[in-house]
Amino acid sequence: MDAAVEDEWFGGDPSGLDAACAESDLLPWWQVSGVEADADWAPLSVAETLALVRGIGPCAESLRLLETLDQQTLTPEQHLDVAELLQPLRHVIAGRQLSAMVGYAGEKAPKRTKDFRNPADFQVTELSWALNIGENFTARLLANARGLATVLSATGDLLRSGRLSDYKASLVVEKLGHLDPELAATVQAKILPHLVADSPAQLQRRMRRALLKAQPAVAEQEHREGPAKRQVRVGTPDAADPGLLGLHAVLPPETVLAIYARLRQVAAGFDQHDGRTREQRIADAFTLLLLGPSEDDPQLAAKPRVVVNVTMTTTSKRSTGPATGTAGRPRRPTSAPSPASPTGRKPTAGSPCTATPTPS
């Protein structure tokens, strides 16, 4: 198109096109000046817009249609429909963002060079600045993006189509991305038909079972070596559960099932109408079996006796100045052995003394 034709297309005023574009960015397309609407034309109703978006699926046009609803009044149920329809669009955008990250950084991390800065670290830093997130999280996203672009591309296709959430896609990459490519592809083929419908918990169980079937020798070895990691540990206090402290036991599966069955058996013998919940009765059965019954109520555990260590400091009158020895250095105070002291020493001024009260 030459300059003369361009002027004619603009209406002879190039600035008019800029003004029209600026105006069109602020108004719905049917309100832009210069657009003559059909006399029988009217904006789509909310119900028609929602039905049309469902029909065309997640794409740029469906997002544009949903934006037109900003000018209309929606019922709470219609707002819920909009939230549902926007969810696949979030997945599409997440998938396209991961694809763009791979387009920038490549499907494989660059090899380390003799330069001061590792190229892979530089890529993570650049992406971190672009996405405005931390470098550790950016590195995880980039690893997921590379996995979904290569050996797990079938999962990536589901994400980019909007049918699969980015969270479930990340679960697949974290579980299979570090495996041998052939094994990862085999397991992906097993879970792929159920990937969209499964919940995250179901997906993790399905991947675990598929891995065990694909590696029976590894599964047997893990089962044999697992009991060596058994442990019981005390958790950290949680502000959400004041007055409570967690106790976590990691034991072989058959042992855990046997212990839990025993707890349920003891809890079933309690009064079922005493106001306690089922979980509370099982917790009380646990403490009852370990601590024994209370003297007041045989259905409750005995209250534990707590020994408190108290640190005290003895004080005595000091001289106005420290005793000095050779070369003006302070001299250590000495005292005669005392038969009352278990160590043969009297407590010096300022020394700590630990007292342990005994239960009455």
C-alpha positions as MATLAB code, in Angstrom:
seq = 'MDAAVEDEWFGGDPSGLDAACAESDLLPWWQVSGVEADADWAPLSVAETLALVRGIGPCAESLRLLETLDQQTLTPEQHLDVAELLQPLRHVIAGRQLSAMVGYAGEKAPKRTKDFRNPADFQVTELSWALNIGENFTARLLANARGLATVLSATGDLLRSGRLSDYKASLVVEKLGHLDPELAATVQAKILPHLVADSPAQLQRRMRRALLKAQPAVAEQEHREGPAKRQVRVGTPDAADPGLLGLHAVLPPETVLAIYARLRQVAAGFDQHDGRTREQRIADAFTLLLLGPSEDDPQLAAKPRVVVNVTMTTTSKRSTGPATGTAGRPRRPTSAPSPASPTGRKPTAGSPCTATPTPS';
ca = [
       0.000    0.000    0.000;
       1.550    3.329   -1.116;
       1.279    6.656    0.721;
      -1.642    7.950   -1.386;
      -3.716    4.854   -0.747;
      -2.815    4.996    2.972;
      -4.066    8.615    3.174;
      -7.302    7.601    1.509;
      -7.678    4.655    3.909;
      -7.147    6.994    6.891;
      -9.661    9.435    5.535;
      -6.824   11.823    4.767;
      -5.910   12.285    8.442;
      -3.407    9.774    9.851;
      -4.015   11.133   13.366;
      -7.651   10.094   13.054;
      -6.650    6.445   13.007;
      -4.683    6.845   16.259;
      -7.645    8.536   17.902;
     -10.006    5.824   16.765;
      -7.689    3.101   18.051;
      -7.299    4.846   21.399;
     -11.073    5.170   21.676;
     -11.605    1.523   20.741;
      -9.338    0.419   23.579;
     -11.701    2.011   26.085;
     -15.099    1.012   24.691;
     -16.776   -2.221   23.612;
     -16.507   -2.710   19.896;
     -20.185   -1.995   19.293;
     -19.775    1.494   20.839;
     -16.719    2.598   18.851;
     -17.376    5.751   16.814;
     -17.646    5.169   13.107;
     -19.201    1.710   13.471;
     -22.775    1.640   12.311;
     -24.706   -1.093   14.058;
     -27.511   -2.952   12.356;
     -30.918   -1.742   13.459;
     -31.844   -5.247   14.585;
     -28.517   -5.820   16.333;
     -28.191   -5.988   20.156;
     -25.421   -7.223   22.463;
     -25.563  -10.862   23.466;
     -27.323  -11.638   26.699;
     -25.394  -13.132   29.590;
     -26.838  -16.599   28.976;
     -26.033  -16.399   25.242;
     -22.463  -15.269   25.946;
     -21.853  -18.091   28.422;
     -23.280  -20.656   26.010;
     -21.118  -19.321   23.170;
     -17.949  -19.445   25.295;
     -18.699  -23.045   26.273;
     -19.091  -23.887   22.612;
     -15.847  -22.377   21.307;
     -13.641  -23.503   24.207;
     -10.657  -21.721   25.779;
      -9.136  -19.243   23.351;
      -8.583  -15.518   22.905;
     -12.089  -15.057   21.491;
     -13.706  -16.671   24.544;
     -11.763  -14.303   26.788;
     -12.967  -11.330   24.717;
     -16.558  -12.516   25.029;
     -16.248  -12.901   28.791;
     -14.878   -9.372   29.027;
     -18.107   -8.052   27.470;
     -19.947   -9.286   30.566;
     -18.295   -6.505   32.586;
     -20.981   -4.169   31.214;
     -23.855   -6.412   32.340;
     -25.386   -7.513   35.627;
     -24.781  -11.153   36.532;
     -26.444  -13.379   39.102;
     -24.261  -15.251   41.627;
     -24.771  -18.457   39.625;
     -23.611  -16.713   36.449;
     -20.525  -15.405   38.249;
     -19.805  -19.017   39.189;
     -20.140  -19.998   35.515;
     -17.672  -17.264   34.553;
     -15.169  -18.504   37.137;
     -15.534  -22.020   35.740;
     -15.021  -20.864   32.165;
     -11.944  -18.808   33.068;
     -10.178  -21.779   34.661;
      -9.256  -23.488   31.341;
      -7.997  -20.121   30.096;
      -5.620  -19.971   33.079;
      -4.294  -23.397   32.101;
      -3.825  -22.311   28.493;
      -1.922  -19.209   29.581;
       0.234  -21.243   31.992;
       1.067  -23.711   29.232;
       1.940  -20.984   26.753;
       4.100  -19.258   29.371;
       6.058  -22.475   29.974;
       6.483  -22.876   26.211;
       7.826  -19.324   25.986;
      10.304  -20.086   28.778;
      11.599  -23.080   26.821;
      11.763  -20.923   23.700;
      14.072  -18.561   25.563;
      16.196  -21.035   27.551;
      16.118  -24.077   25.234;
      14.961  -27.643   25.836;
      18.247  -28.498   27.555;
      20.252  -26.480   30.043;
      23.437  -25.052   28.504;
      26.728  -26.609   29.524;
      28.875  -24.893   32.094;
      31.656  -22.799   30.617;
      34.877  -21.401   32.007;
      33.284  -18.006   32.372;
      32.597  -16.576   35.802;
      28.819  -16.908   35.429;
      27.159  -20.214   34.598;
      24.897  -19.728   31.512;
      22.113  -21.786   33.129;
      22.148  -19.527   36.182;
      22.048  -16.475   33.926;
      18.940  -17.832   32.183;
      17.197  -18.416   35.508;
      18.064  -14.910   36.665;
      16.748  -13.316   33.473;
      13.490  -15.297   33.686;
      13.171  -14.476   37.368;
      13.332  -10.760   36.592;
      10.882  -11.115   33.732;
       8.344  -13.071   35.804;
       8.964  -11.104   39.014;
       9.358  -14.250   41.132;
      12.219  -15.818   43.082;
      15.045  -17.647   41.352;
      14.406  -20.959   43.127;
      10.779  -21.007   41.997;
      11.828  -19.906   38.520;
      14.298  -22.799   38.302;
      11.503  -25.240   39.189;
       9.201  -23.716   36.569;
      11.912  -23.966   33.931;
      12.580  -27.610   34.797;
       8.856  -28.338   34.491;
       8.689  -26.462   31.194;
      11.562  -28.477   29.733;
      10.020  -31.761   30.865;
       6.632  -30.882   29.353;
       8.311  -29.868   26.088;
      10.326  -33.079   25.656;
       9.679  -36.547   27.054;
       6.381  -35.557   28.723;
       5.087  -33.558   25.777;
       1.747  -35.409   25.772;
       1.071  -34.018   29.243;
       2.181  -30.596   28.031;
      -0.305  -30.778   25.157;
      -3.149  -31.355   27.624;
      -2.002  -28.340   29.644;
      -1.767  -26.071   26.604;
      -5.246  -27.168   25.496;
      -6.700  -26.019   28.807;
      -7.935  -29.477   29.827;
      -5.222  -30.096   32.451;
      -4.262  -27.826   35.328;
      -0.701  -26.587   35.669;
      -0.617  -28.065   39.194;
      -1.319  -31.616   38.025;
       1.127  -31.155   35.154;
       3.805  -30.169   37.669;
       3.050  -33.313   39.721;
       3.705  -35.439   36.637;
       7.002  -33.694   35.875;
       8.238  -33.866   39.474;
       7.460  -37.591   39.642;
       8.615  -38.677   36.184;
      10.920  -35.925   34.920;
      14.079  -37.327   36.558;
      13.537  -40.905   35.316;
      14.986  -42.589   32.270;
      13.120  -41.151   29.243;
      11.856  -44.570   28.130;
      10.520  -45.391   31.612;
       8.942  -41.935   31.951;
       7.190  -42.318   28.595;
       5.907  -45.773   29.616;
       4.415  -44.508   32.868;
       2.952  -41.435   31.132;
       1.178  -43.699   28.657;
      -0.397  -45.588   31.582;
      -1.727  -42.489   33.357;
      -2.600  -40.358   30.317;
      -6.198  -41.657   29.836;
      -7.011  -40.753   33.458;
      -4.943  -37.593   33.750;
      -7.745  -35.063   33.260;
     -10.373  -36.775   35.429;
      -8.130  -37.808   38.358;
      -7.799  -35.605   41.410;
      -4.218  -34.726   42.453;
      -4.278  -37.427   45.156;
      -5.613  -40.043   42.711;
      -2.996  -39.020   40.161;
      -0.153  -39.470   42.639;
      -1.404  -42.923   43.640;
      -1.820  -43.937   39.991;
       1.734  -42.812   39.144;
       3.089  -44.680   42.167;
       1.351  -47.919   41.158;
       2.481  -47.559   37.541;
       6.086  -47.047   38.668;
       5.962  -50.111   40.923;
       4.627  -52.255   38.084;
       7.259  -50.923   35.689;
      10.080  -51.517   38.224;
       9.222  -54.616   40.297;
      12.814  -55.125   41.434;
      13.096  -51.548   42.650;
       9.769  -51.823   44.451;
      10.896  -54.972   46.260;
      14.177  -53.358   47.270;
      12.403  -50.257   48.595;
      10.066  -52.452   50.638;
      13.019  -54.290   52.186;
      15.019  -51.138   52.952;
      12.070  -49.046   54.154;
      11.947  -50.305   57.791;
      15.504  -49.051   58.329;
      14.095  -45.497   58.189;
      11.459  -46.068   60.898;
      11.271  -43.281   63.459;
       9.065  -41.405   65.903;
       9.577  -37.665   66.149;
       7.977  -34.729   67.899;
       6.588  -32.040   65.636;
       6.886  -28.290   65.983;
       4.135  -26.261   67.665;
       1.538  -24.954   65.244;
      -0.117  -21.598   65.869;
      -3.277  -22.974   64.260;
      -3.564  -25.638   67.002;
      -2.695  -23.921   70.294;
      -2.213  -26.242   73.247;
      -1.299  -29.207   71.025;
       1.924  -30.781   69.800;
       2.301  -33.353   67.053;
       3.831  -36.799   67.429;
       4.709  -38.448   64.103;
       5.507  -42.143   63.687;
       7.002  -43.500   60.450;
       6.701  -47.303   60.557;
       6.246  -50.234   58.150;
       2.732  -50.309   56.627;
       1.652  -53.542   58.296;
       2.744  -52.188   61.687;
       0.819  -48.947   61.222;
      -2.337  -50.805   60.189;
      -2.072  -53.139   63.187;
      -1.572  -50.217   65.604;
      -4.481  -48.273   64.147;
      -6.758  -51.336   64.321;
      -5.832  -51.762   67.998;
      -6.570  -48.072   68.690;
      -9.997  -48.375   67.074;
     -10.690  -51.504   69.077;
      -9.900  -49.755   72.375;
     -11.821  -46.626   71.366;
     -14.888  -48.726   70.551;
     -15.028  -49.773   74.213;
     -15.449  -46.177   75.400;
     -18.803  -44.576   76.108;
     -20.026  -43.534   72.673;
     -22.280  -40.812   74.099;
     -19.841  -38.939   76.340;
     -19.479  -35.960   73.985;
     -16.155  -37.005   72.440;
     -15.745  -37.316   68.699;
     -14.470  -40.477   67.048;
     -11.043  -38.890   66.488;
     -10.857  -37.785   70.124;
     -11.669  -41.297   71.369;
      -8.926  -42.769   69.153;
      -6.454  -40.167   70.461;
      -7.461  -40.997   74.041;
      -7.032  -44.706   73.310;
      -3.494  -43.975   72.111;
      -2.518  -42.154   75.324;
      -4.359  -44.733   77.470;
      -2.362  -47.627   76.032;
       0.941  -45.796   76.495;
       0.434  -44.091   79.880;
      -2.054  -46.381   81.562;
      -5.503  -45.530   82.969;
      -6.267  -42.597   85.228;
      -7.245  -43.262   88.839;
     -10.336  -41.070   88.449;
     -11.589  -42.387   85.098;
     -10.399  -45.713   83.631;
     -11.400  -44.517   80.139;
      -8.861  -41.690   80.269;
      -5.076  -41.867   80.389;
      -3.193  -40.981   83.536;
      -1.959  -37.422   83.611;
       1.803  -37.329   83.083;
       4.035  -35.958   85.824;
       6.151  -33.099   84.570;
       9.629  -32.423   85.964;
      10.648  -28.785   85.609;
      14.318  -27.769   85.724;
      14.735  -24.320   87.282;
      17.970  -22.381   86.853;
      18.807  -20.100   89.802;
      21.699  -17.735   90.466;
      23.238  -17.297   93.921;
      24.398  -13.873   94.977;
      26.899  -12.764   97.587;
      28.686   -9.572   98.568;
      31.607   -8.803   96.315;
      34.669   -6.765   97.087;
      35.014   -3.373   95.470;
      37.742   -4.574   93.117;
      38.835   -7.914   91.666;
      41.852   -9.695   93.091;
      44.795   -9.523   90.727;
      47.586  -11.988   90.136;
      50.728  -11.881   88.075;
      50.871   -9.131   85.484;
      47.649   -7.599   86.755;
      45.417  -10.462   85.500;
      42.281  -11.235   87.569;
      42.824  -14.120   89.963;
      40.278  -16.946   90.060;
      38.492  -17.063   93.421;
      39.211  -20.111   95.531;
      37.333  -21.635   98.440;
      37.784  -24.495  100.834;
      36.051  -27.765   99.978;
      32.665  -28.114  101.594;
      31.339  -31.518  102.620;
      27.826  -30.273  101.812;
      28.729  -29.760   98.172;
      28.607  -32.881   95.981;
      31.590  -31.640   93.958;
      33.608  -30.545   96.954;
      33.130  -26.859   95.979;
      31.004  -24.087   97.374;
      29.054  -22.128   94.777;
      30.931  -18.969   93.887;
      29.245  -15.652   93.402;
      27.170  -15.637   90.220;
      27.472  -19.396   89.514;
      24.298  -21.146   88.249;
      22.655  -23.802   90.367;
      20.156  -26.242   88.847;
      17.362  -27.536   91.071;
      15.099  -30.380   90.021;
      11.857  -30.502   92.015;
      10.523  -33.970   92.691;
       6.815  -34.752   92.406;
       4.987  -35.041   95.699;
];
